[in-house]
Amino acid sequence: MVDVLLTVTTTRPPATDLGYLLVKHPGKVHQFDVPTGTAYVLYPEATEDRCTAALLLDVDPARLRAQQESFELGAYVNDRPYAASSLLAGALAKVFRSALRGASKDRPELAAEAIPLRIRVPVLGGSTELATRLFAPLGWAVTAEPIPFEPEIGGNSRYVDLSLSGTVRLADALNHLYVLLPVLDDAKHYWVAPDEIEKLLRSGAGWLAGHPEKVLIARRYLAHRRHLAESALARLEVAEENPDEESELPVARKVSLAEQRRAAVLAALTEADAARVIDLGCGGGALLAALIKDRRFTEIVGTDVSSRALDQATRRLRLDRLPTRQKDRIKIWQSALTYRDDRLRGYDAAVLMEVIEHVDLPRLPALEASVFGHAHPRTVVVTTPNAEYNVHYEGLTGMRHSDHRFEWTRAEFRSWASETAERYGYTVEFRPVGEEHETTGAPTQLAIFKEKEATA
Amino acid sequence: MIDVPELALVALVGISGSGKSTFARTHFKPTQVLSSDYFRGLVADDENDQSASADAFEVLHYVAGKRLAAGRLTVVDATNLQPHARAGLIKVAREHDVLPVAIVLDVPESVAWERTEGRADRTFGRPVLTRMGRDLRRSLGSLAREGFRKVHVLRGVDEIAGAEIRYAKLFNDKRELTGPFDIIGDVHGCHAELVALLTKLGYDVSRAGAPHPAGRTAIFVGDLVDRGPDSPGVLRLVMSMVAAGSAICVPGNHEQKLARKLNGRNVQLTHGLPETLAQLESEPAEFVAEVKTFIEGLVSHYVLDDGKLVVAHAGLKEAYQGRASGRVRSFALYGETTGETDEYGLPVRYPWARDYRGSAAVVYGHVPTPTPEWINNTICLDTGCVFGGSLTALRWPTRELVSVPAAREYYAPVRPLREATTRPDEGLDLADVTGRRHLDYGYGRTTVNAENAAAALEVMSRFALDPATLGWLPPTMAPCSTSNLDGYLEHPATAFADLRAAGVDKVVCEEKHMGSRAVVRVSRTGSGDAIWTRTGRPFFGPALDQPLLERVRTAAAPLFADLDTDWLLLDCELLPWSAKAGGLIRDQYAGVGAAGRHALPAALAVLDQVAARGLDVGALRDRIELRSSEIAGYSAAYRSYVRPTDGLTGVTLAPFALLAGVGVSYASKDHGWHLAQADRLVAADAEIFTPTRRKIVELGDAAAEADATDWWLSLTAAGGEGMVVKPYAGLAVTDAKGRLVQPGVKCRGREYLRIIYGPEYTRPEQLARLRKRNLGRKRSLALREHGLGLAALDRLAEGAPTWRVHELVFAILAAESEPVDPRL
């Protein structure tokens, strides 16, 4: 079962010299064992004027599966056998090793010469636009036709049929493919070698440094290591939390909004004279890291419902390496804000920083009851996006983060906060965070709730 | 004869050699006796290492605490001659609200010395014994003062040897009384209303002691007096009923205060006490004396009806039930306050009922509320009669409420009676669901691992509907045993064999709809209606879910009437698959299809060219051709579950089981009944409902089995997913040993399985490998989730508190995060 396919054609006479460059005779069918299956090199055409070499990779799903431990259904039914990706890139590196290095025993001059080449990858994950961005700067004329779904389903799949033509050294062409096929595909990769950074640098020699998309290329090329580590956690389809969610929004800032928000929260806590503080929904622990640096906070608790977020926070704070005295100041607990949690009672202050907007509106009363009613700290600091400000984010449609269940205007936030304060015996004051705009206000709104003096 | 309460901490007191261990061995079970020698041995390898005493007692107290918390009599075998040693025991007893009892063994020093000399491991000298004797003399006078509620002193060898232990029940233990009862809320001197209520309940108020002809017993939750027009009249009636055995009474804080006043104590004349005192002035002195005696004889709470019912004036948390201590009495009389006061100057009460997780129903009064509501198996019956509300009784065990309105407002409330709200929010505690938890749910026992609970918590709290709504989640279903028939991994023959092996003789084969599982709750009024996925998430969002529910509600109107229920819970499949899973189909399945359908022809073209050059690629080409046909089959499989939808247009529900209604779980109804109800819905609205095709098969009837098999072949040939084979008798079928049987096994079609096992799974070598699949885990998971779900329906039907239903529903979700082959 031959599935993944790549063809390379040259019209430089004698075109059959392509066989020398690839060290694969055009008159034979070549077969190689590669880690993910069997690779074939064969020539559909081989004349003086035009010669095409095809690399076919026969992927063995069982061998593919053996490389990963996962219970995702995707591990059993997936597109790897059909779509060019790191698998094909890996086979390419193995089968055309010397050509990739630019070495040729028989035709050294030809190997050093830019020759007319045409490359086709019939199925490759990625968009037309990205394919152009990646290959055009390297001197290729790019055609990338989207592959459609069946008519019942309609629209286009995430695959393109890619054709490249240009006058390029064969070794360069192969290195382009070796690096850029997985970058373009950018799906989960199951195949990983230990020295990826070095491989990237070696294959990118001479072209990657000057590539306008080098950041994207490096990030995506290396990204699969992280994906691999985290694939098990995807089992429950939990959306990934992005602690600095605005960071990808196109707005120029000197200090990031996330930093300004943390500073505003710290200021509110300091004013409230809070020493024992809980960060509810601490995420990756960005605020905890700031809190622990300030000795005025004698007891710091971070809670989140996501075990993954808690692991991140634990790593970020290097909890396992903190000296005992420091470590005693900080605790990380799993908790859910819609349930009462006795452990959270009796603290000076609680922080809900960019948390409430991740709770479905109908569930918000349960959060209010557990935080303001049950935990009932002296001070509660809440921040949430100001929806009015969204007009300043160019290109933003909908909400600022895919997991936001709502974003409130200032009036909506004030109304909620005032009612909640009234119900649970707090007073509340409001502050803008971030650069304030005349009509829309600041990007983030902050409320400080203070417990009313008990009428004892 | 030594009287010891059934639950007590018994301290043996005596010098070395006084025979404490022998006494303990004679009268108590070995596990009831905690000996200081033994604990010294545990922590120091030497029973006589006095330097280990501090550690030994720390552990001993800890173990004693665990025993007492569990309600077990505990005997401490130590000299207990030092006040500080005894203080430690008193503290442990008080922490668990049990009575501390001392039994002193007083033998002549000479006897003790003789025994000591006879033991090789005792090395101390006689002066030590003499000193112990002095300590004992000093202790004897102070034991009662230190807090021992009973002190028994046995003097001399003979008295010790002749002693017998007699266990005494606690005053509050009335578990043997099983009623039926009528529990009556705060009366506060409203004599006329009390007479009216008792009469309405069937008591013969004209006769002395107001007996009930059917032998029912009235229980008064206290606060008989103050504020109202005729407190003496109420007292006289209740006292006569108690004396006649037709009533039981616990004291309220108002009785308590009245008794203190009658005893000449200085109390504030507020909250209606002056009215009572004025009314009592015209009563004879003997009656007032009787009242004082009556109140002083009242026990602050009772545990009744085999432990199923607890009555106390202000309620009682679980840890205090059946216990005896000052703070238990105080809680029963006054409740627990936070120390703060509200805007009316009244104490803020700690909401103990919200945290209540006990199995006994707690019935109480004390806090006027407009309507009595069950909160976590507790109910307050004070409906503010004296404030112009009503006087309410709860009939037990039927839990009916009976009330009579007040003739007028007799006393102005300090704080207005709170306006009627909807069902009070019971809320949920994290401890209800997290950590490693053991559940005994009636159909079995299970342990929820902490990691699975953690994963479920995330889904439940971030994505699911309100747990108060989410009364049930669908269990996973196991496939039938693997078939060995050529070309098949699953086949009706093995499905029938599986059920026959479980002792089932009649099955229903239901068409398996390929869509998204949907649980629907609809009600007559529409309030609280919801539709959720198998992980408890809302379906499409309110904009589509609400109109969909409206359609279901309308169609279900005749069912509400016929089944006499205000709401119904339906188990359905929502179709088409693409309506909810469109993204998944495109990203996962159709993506593979598009890639395969494009890649294979390109490869074939290359190979044809190679072949045209005279090279042999025949075998390779054959493989690709085969693969092309497999990918075509795969594409056809998922395409049959894709249909255009626009909003709700094109969306349908296929109901196949009616799970529960008000006060009832329909699990015991057979599938003929369930499908008949589903058919009624289809008949009412054929656009929104899709029928479920079915075949009923008597197992062993070869013709019927063959007919069902043909039916399955034709269903699956037409693109159907397959069928589910269920025991016809119902949802909760058990085998001969009383164990739950799988509620059904799925039997999936040959082509459908391509989207599960891959386009090429039908190749003989692949099938051979796949046939080794292990179904054990999946089956046990399916059965466990099924049992948890049945239990959740039962609890829903009996109106259990939210947390009792939620712990089961949560456990189902937690089970779903266990790693099981997702292809099964």
Interface residues (C-beta under 8 A of the other chain):
Chain A: M1 V2 D3 V4 L5 T7 G27 K28 V29 Y40 L42 Y43 P44 E45 A46 A54 L56 P61 A62 F71 E72 L73 G74 Y76 V77 N78 D79 P81 Y82 A83 P122 V123 I147 P148 F149 E150 E152 I153 G155 S157 R158 Y159 D161 R235 L236 V238 V305 S306 S307 Q334 S335 A336 L337 T338 Y339 R340 D341 D342 H358 V359 P362 R363 P365 A366 A369 S370 H374 A454 T455 A456
Chain B: G339 E340 T341 D342 E343 D425 G427 L428 D429 L430 A431 D432 V433 T434 E451 A454 A455 L457 E458 V459 M460 S461 R462 L465 D466 S578 I585 R586 D587 Q588 Y589 A590 G591 V592 G593 A594 A595 G596 H598 A599 L600 A602 A603 A605 V606 L607 D608 Q609 V610 R613 L615 D616 V617 L620 R623 I624 L626 R627 S635 R639 V642 I755 I756 Y757 G758 P759 E760 R769 S817 P819 V820 D821 P822 R823
